[in-house]
């Protein structure tokens, strides 16, 4: 009889998890969950980088298209092809283009200011809105006088502690 009572008491002790087994189970569970969390974090940071690159690329393209439009309008109206862009045509002069306000002006010696983003109109410019982290500098260099010019758009922006930058170049001809 004592043997059966002893066996019965041993079964009571073996029913639950011990504290060590519980800690091991929690550790395995945490390790299994940390992998997907790291992937989600990396994915979010990469999407933020991609967003900055896309916005900067569209703003660079906008500047080139604005200059192309000014050139075409001048030619169609029988004016000099660089009228309205003369502030920018000296080598090394950096300019800013405010597409919503349709203005072209040279930057200060320290460089161009950051673009402003207007949350109402969803446009970037220099006249209204909140100061963004994006800077756009444009240079227009005549390669062959009165025949060909090169437009250089330098985009730079802040992403946390890092400054990102790229340059877009386009050549335009006087097709008159």
TORKOL-4160 file (C-alpha; in steps of 0.2 Angstrom, whole numbers, padded with zeros to 4 digits, m for minus):
176
<pt num="1" X="0000" Y="0000" Z="0000"/>
<pt num="2" X="0014" Y="0012" Z="0004"/>
<pt num="3" X="0021" Y="0008" Z="m0013"/>
<pt num="4" X="0005" Y="0015" Z="m0022"/>
<pt num="5" X="0004" Y="0030" Z="m0011"/>
<pt num="6" X="0022" Y="0034" Z="m0015"/>
<pt num="7" X="0019" Y="0032" Z="m0034"/>
<pt num="8" X="0003" Y="0043" Z="m0033"/>
<pt num="9" X="0013" Y="0057" Z="m0024"/>
<pt num="10" X="0027" Y="0056" Z="m0038"/>
<pt num="11" X="0013" Y="0058" Z="m0052"/>
<pt num="12" X="0007" Y="0074" Z="m0043"/>
<pt num="13" X="0025" Y="0081" Z="m0045"/>
<pt num="14" X="0027" Y="0077" Z="m0063"/>
<pt num="15" X="0010" Y="0085" Z="m0069"/>
<pt num="16" X="0016" Y="0103" Z="m0072"/>
<pt num="17" X="0030" Y="0112" Z="m0081"/>
<pt num="18" X="0045" Y="0117" Z="m0070"/>
<pt num="19" X="0051" Y="0135" Z="m0069"/>
<pt num="20" X="0066" Y="0130" Z="m0080"/>
<pt num="21" X="0056" Y="0122" Z="m0094"/>
<pt num="22" X="0044" Y="0138" Z="m0094"/>
<pt num="23" X="0059" Y="0149" Z="m0096"/>
<pt num="24" X="0066" Y="0139" Z="m0110"/>
<pt num="25" X="0049" Y="0139" Z="m0119"/>
<pt num="26" X="0048" Y="0158" Z="m0118"/>
<pt num="27" X="0065" Y="0160" Z="m0124"/>
<pt num="28" X="0062" Y="0149" Z="m0139"/>
<pt num="29" X="0046" Y="0159" Z="m0143"/>
<pt num="30" X="0055" Y="0175" Z="m0142"/>
<pt num="31" X="0068" Y="0169" Z="m0154"/>
<pt num="32" X="0055" Y="0163" Z="m0166"/>
<pt num="33" X="0046" Y="0180" Z="m0165"/>
<pt num="34" X="0061" Y="0191" Z="m0167"/>
<pt num="35" X="0065" Y="0186" Z="m0185"/>
<pt num="36" X="0049" Y="0193" Z="m0192"/>
<pt num="37" X="0050" Y="0209" Z="m0182"/>
<pt num="38" X="0067" Y="0212" Z="m0189"/>
<pt num="39" X="0061" Y="0209" Z="m0206"/>
<pt num="40" X="0046" Y="0221" Z="m0204"/>
<pt num="41" X="0058" Y="0235" Z="m0197"/>
<pt num="42" X="0070" Y="0233" Z="m0211"/>
<pt num="43" X="0056" Y="0234" Z="m0224"/>
<pt num="44" X="0049" Y="0250" Z="m0216"/>
<pt num="45" X="0066" Y="0258" Z="m0217"/>
<pt num="46" X="0069" Y="0253" Z="m0235"/>
<pt num="47" X="0052" Y="0260" Z="m0240"/>
<pt num="48" X="0056" Y="0276" Z="m0232"/>
<pt num="49" X="0072" Y="0277" Z="m0242"/>
<pt num="50" X="0063" Y="0273" Z="m0258"/>
<pt num="51" X="0050" Y="0286" Z="m0254"/>
<pt num="52" X="0063" Y="0300" Z="m0253"/>
<pt num="53" X="0072" Y="0294" Z="m0269"/>
<pt num="54" X="0055" Y="0294" Z="m0278"/>
<pt num="55" X="0050" Y="0311" Z="m0273"/>
<pt num="56" X="0068" Y="0318" Z="m0277"/>
<pt num="57" X="0068" Y="0310" Z="m0294"/>
<pt num="58" X="0051" Y="0318" Z="m0298"/>
<pt num="59" X="0057" Y="0335" Z="m0292"/>
<pt num="60" X="0072" Y="0334" Z="m0303"/>
<pt num="61" X="0062" Y="0329" Z="m0318"/>
<pt num="62" X="0050" Y="0343" Z="m0314"/>
<pt num="63" X="0065" Y="0356" Z="m0315"/>
<pt num="64" X="0071" Y="0349" Z="m0332"/>
<pt num="65" X="0053" Y="0349" Z="m0339"/>
<pt num="66" X="0051" Y="0367" Z="m0333"/>
<pt num="67" X="0067" Y="0372" Z="m0342"/>
<pt num="68" X="0061" Y="0363" Z="m0358"/>
<pt num="69" X="0044" Y="0372" Z="m0357"/>
<pt num="70" X="0052" Y="0389" Z="m0355"/>
<pt num="71" X="0064" Y="0385" Z="m0370"/>
<pt num="72" X="0049" Y="0379" Z="m0381"/>
<pt num="73" X="0038" Y="0393" Z="m0376"/>
<pt num="74" X="0052" Y="0406" Z="m0381"/>
<pt num="75" X="0055" Y="0398" Z="m0398"/>
<pt num="76" X="0036" Y="0397" Z="m0402"/>
<pt num="77" X="0034" Y="0415" Z="m0398"/>
<pt num="78" X="0050" Y="0420" Z="m0408"/>
<pt num="79" X="0060" Y="0426" Z="m0393"/>
<pt num="80" X="0078" Y="0421" Z="m0388"/>
<pt num="81" X="0077" Y="0403" Z="m0383"/>
<pt num="82" X="0085" Y="0406" Z="m0365"/>
<pt num="83" X="0074" Y="0422" Z="m0361"/>
<pt num="84" X="0069" Y="0419" Z="m0343"/>
<pt num="85" X="0083" Y="0408" Z="m0339"/>
<pt num="86" X="0098" Y="0420" Z="m0341"/>
<pt num="87" X="0100" Y="0421" Z="m0322"/>
<pt num="88" X="0106" Y="0403" Z="m0322"/>
<pt num="89" X="0116" Y="0402" Z="m0338"/>
<pt num="90" X="0133" Y="0407" Z="m0331"/>
<pt num="91" X="0145" Y="0392" Z="m0327"/>
<pt num="92" X="0144" Y="0388" Z="m0309"/>
<pt num="93" X="0128" Y="0398" Z="m0305"/>
<pt num="94" X="0116" Y="0388" Z="m0295"/>
<pt num="95" X="0098" Y="0392" Z="m0297"/>
<pt num="96" X="0081" Y="0388" Z="m0290"/>
<pt num="97" X="0065" Y="0385" Z="m0300"/>
<pt num="98" X="0048" Y="0388" Z="m0291"/>
<pt num="99" X="0036" Y="0379" Z="m0303"/>
<pt num="100" X="0020" Y="0384" Z="m0294"/>
<pt num="101" X="0025" Y="0402" Z="m0295"/>
<pt num="102" X="0033" Y="0400" Z="m0312"/>
<pt num="103" X="0049" Y="0409" Z="m0306"/>
<pt num="104" X="0068" Y="0406" Z="m0309"/>
<pt num="105" X="0081" Y="0415" Z="m0298"/>
<pt num="106" X="0099" Y="0412" Z="m0293"/>
<pt num="107" X="0103" Y="0406" Z="m0276"/>
<pt num="108" X="0114" Y="0414" Z="m0263"/>
<pt num="109" X="0133" Y="0410" Z="m0262"/>
<pt num="110" X="0130" Y="0398" Z="m0248"/>
<pt num="111" X="0118" Y="0388" Z="m0259"/>
<pt num="112" X="0100" Y="0385" Z="m0262"/>
<pt num="113" X="0087" Y="0384" Z="m0248"/>
<pt num="114" X="0076" Y="0369" Z="m0245"/>
<pt num="115" X="0060" Y="0367" Z="m0254"/>
<pt num="116" X="0044" Y="0370" Z="m0245"/>
<pt num="117" X="0030" Y="0357" Z="m0246"/>
<pt num="118" X="0012" Y="0364" Z="m0246"/>
<pt num="119" X="0000" Y="0351" Z="m0238"/>
<pt num="120" X="m0015" Y="0360" Z="m0245"/>
<pt num="121" X="m0010" Y="0360" Z="m0264"/>
<pt num="122" X="0002" Y="0345" Z="m0262"/>
<pt num="123" X="0016" Y="0355" Z="m0271"/>
<pt num="124" X="0034" Y="0359" Z="m0268"/>
<pt num="125" X="0040" Y="0377" Z="m0270"/>
<pt num="126" X="0048" Y="0391" Z="m0262"/>
<pt num="127" X="0034" Y="0403" Z="m0258"/>
<pt num="128" X="0022" Y="0393" Z="m0246"/>
<pt num="129" X="0021" Y="0378" Z="m0235"/>
<pt num="130" X="0032" Y="0369" Z="m0223"/>
<pt num="131" X="0051" Y="0368" Z="m0225"/>
<pt num="132" X="0055" Y="0351" Z="m0232"/>
<pt num="133" X="0071" Y="0341" Z="m0230"/>
<pt num="134" X="0074" Y="0342" Z="m0249"/>
<pt num="135" X="0086" Y="0354" Z="m0258"/>
<pt num="136" X="0086" Y="0356" Z="m0277"/>
<pt num="137" X="0100" Y="0366" Z="m0286"/>
<pt num="138" X="0100" Y="0369" Z="m0305"/>
<pt num="139" X="0114" Y="0373" Z="m0316"/>
<pt num="140" X="0112" Y="0378" Z="m0334"/>
<pt num="141" X="0128" Y="0377" Z="m0344"/>
<pt num="142" X="0129" Y="0382" Z="m0363"/>
<pt num="143" X="0139" Y="0369" Z="m0372"/>
<pt num="144" X="0138" Y="0377" Z="m0389"/>
<pt num="145" X="0133" Y="0395" Z="m0388"/>
<pt num="146" X="0115" Y="0397" Z="m0395"/>
<pt num="147" X="0114" Y="0379" Z="m0400"/>
<pt num="148" X="0115" Y="0367" Z="m0385"/>
<pt num="149" X="0115" Y="0368" Z="m0366"/>
<pt num="150" X="0116" Y="0356" Z="m0352"/>
<pt num="151" X="0105" Y="0356" Z="m0337"/>
<pt num="152" X="0112" Y="0349" Z="m0321"/>
<pt num="153" X="0100" Y="0346" Z="m0307"/>
<pt num="154" X="0107" Y="0341" Z="m0290"/>
<pt num="155" X="0095" Y="0334" Z="m0277"/>
<pt num="156" X="0099" Y="0331" Z="m0259"/>
<pt num="157" X="0089" Y="0327" Z="m0244"/>
<pt num="158" X="0090" Y="0321" Z="m0226"/>
<pt num="159" X="0086" Y="0304" Z="m0220"/>
<pt num="160" X="0089" Y="0303" Z="m0202"/>
<pt num="161" X="0107" Y="0307" Z="m0199"/>
<pt num="162" X="0112" Y="0303" Z="m0217"/>
<pt num="163" X="0112" Y="0315" Z="m0232"/>
<pt num="164" X="0107" Y="0307" Z="m0248"/>
<pt num="165" X="0111" Y="0315" Z="m0265"/>
<pt num="166" X="0110" Y="0312" Z="m0284"/>
<pt num="167" X="0113" Y="0322" Z="m0300"/>
<pt num="168" X="0102" Y="0322" Z="m0316"/>
<pt num="169" X="0109" Y="0329" Z="m0332"/>
<pt num="170" X="0100" Y="0333" Z="m0348"/>
<pt num="171" X="0105" Y="0341" Z="m0364"/>
<pt num="172" X="0093" Y="0353" Z="m0373"/>
<pt num="173" X="0095" Y="0359" Z="m0391"/>
<pt num="174" X="0090" Y="0375" Z="m0399"/>
<pt num="175" X="0078" Y="0368" Z="m0412"/>
<pt num="176" X="0074" Y="0385" Z="m0420"/>
